[in-house]
Amino acid sequence: MSQAPADRPDYVGLVRHLLQPLLEPGESLRLDSETTQAGRRVLLRLAAEDAAMPRILGRGGRNLQAVRAILNAAAELAGQQIHLEVLGQARHTERPQRRDRNPVE
């Protein structure tokens, strides 16, 4: 895990702390962070095993929304902007196509 400068939050550690309790034993998170040279913007990438993604996302994305809110609050206090990108999220958030209840023939 990378060490954040003393005046900057450890976003990787924070996300790991928030999401690790949602994982089953043996499942792991992969986190990567990039900061712009000016240090004002942070990109945080999160990846996990397919089986863990529904628990990470939560019902309707609530878990992920809460994590993003906490990250945004920490970033604002540090004078930064943060974006959390969840790799592989699209296939877990797609809704199944609805069938017409009354098909027209």
ChimeraX attribute file (.defattr): number of C-alpha atoms within 10 A of each C-alpha:
attribute: neighborCount
match mode: 1-to-1
recipient: residues
	/A:1	9
	/A:2	10
	/A:3	11
	/A:4	12
	/A:5	8
	/A:6	7
	/A:7	7
	/A:8	15
	/A:9	17
	/A:10	18
	/A:11	24
	/A:12	20
	/A:13	14
	/A:14	14
	/A:15	19
	/A:16	16
	/A:17	11
	/A:18	15
	/A:19	17
	/A:20	14
	/A:21	10
	/A:22	17
	/A:23	17
	/A:24	11
	/A:25	8
	/A:26	5
	/A:27	13
	/A:28	15
	/A:29	17
	/A:30	12
	/A:31	18
	/A:32	15
	/A:33	16
	/A:34	12
	/A:35	14
	/A:36	9
	/A:37	8
	/A:38	7
	/A:39	12
	/A:40	14
	/A:41	16
	/A:42	18
	/A:43	15
	/A:44	19
	/A:45	16
	/A:46	18
	/A:47	17
	/A:48	18
	/A:49	13
	/A:50	13
	/A:51	11
	/A:52	16
	/A:53	21
	/A:54	17
	/A:55	16
	/A:56	22
	/A:57	21
	/A:58	14
	/A:59	10
	/A:60	10
	/A:61	13
	/A:62	12
	/A:63	18
	/A:64	19
	/A:65	13
	/A:66	14
	/A:67	18
	/A:68	17
	/A:69	12
	/A:70	16
	/A:71	22
	/A:72	17
	/A:73	15
	/A:74	19
	/A:75	21
	/A:76	13
	/A:77	11
	/A:78	13
	/A:79	12
	/A:80	18
	/A:81	18
	/A:82	21
	/A:83	15
	/A:84	18
	/A:85	15
	/A:86	17
	/A:87	13
	/A:88	14
	/A:89	16
	/A:90	9
	/A:91	10
	/A:92	11
	/A:93	13
	/A:94	8
	/A:95	8
	/A:96	6
	/A:97	6
	/A:98	6
	/A:99	7
	/A:100	7
	/A:101	6
	/A:102	6
	/A:103	6
	/A:104	5
	/A:105	3
